[in-house]
Amino acid sequence: MPPRPTKPPAPRTIKVTVGIDEAGRGPALGPMVMAVVALDTRAAATLSRAGLTDSKSYGSDDDARARRSELATRVRACAAFVALEEVSVDEIDRRVARNELNVLEREVALRLLDGAPVAHRIIADGRRMFAPLCARIPNLEARDEAESHHAAVAAASVIAKVRRDQRWDEIRSRYTDEFGEILGGGYVNDGTRRFMRAYAERYRALPPEARRSWPHPYVHDIIGDQRPPGPQMSLL
């Protein structure tokens, strides 16, 4: 008997997931960066095997920065789509003055998603932050700690963090000769406070890269309150 014809295997469905995350929401110095990354199932598996995870989990030392940079290069090579947007200090201050920092993040996310490919899932890091977008984008999921569970969100966190680190390096390099090494990454910590106070003592003002809408009580005795009117962040 002639062999019975066999059906060719069904084509494997390749699913695409888009991840959304940010870096630099909390620092007192420098911009915030948001990123969107689209990964298909194969790219997500490849990057996970390479050690991709939440950008914060690598730490903050030089080895961690090098590891994130290496992974960012891998993400760009594997991803179907990568986009990011930097939000300036001035824009952050304007929106905080209107109590719209969360609104601003959602607006940036929508702009970045405009260029993304069609995806089976869109996952944004931050349940309360991005839940209002779920009604507008049916396949969007707003989840807490999403970067620890979804490769596309972890990839977005790495892309955003690497760009934020690059911008912080540029800020730090402008002042190192005058004030010495500036520690703390611009976040509200002892290193940042020491730099801000030294700058205020010399120039009677905050550095231009400082967010005026953040509290700076550690320089109040020198320059008073330079924050704009309206709602203020409470970080200390």
Summary of the structure (lengths in Angstrom):
residues: 236
radius of gyration: 21.3
end to end distance: 82.9
largest distance: 97.2
contacts: 727
relative contact order: 0.19
helix: 48%
strand: 15%
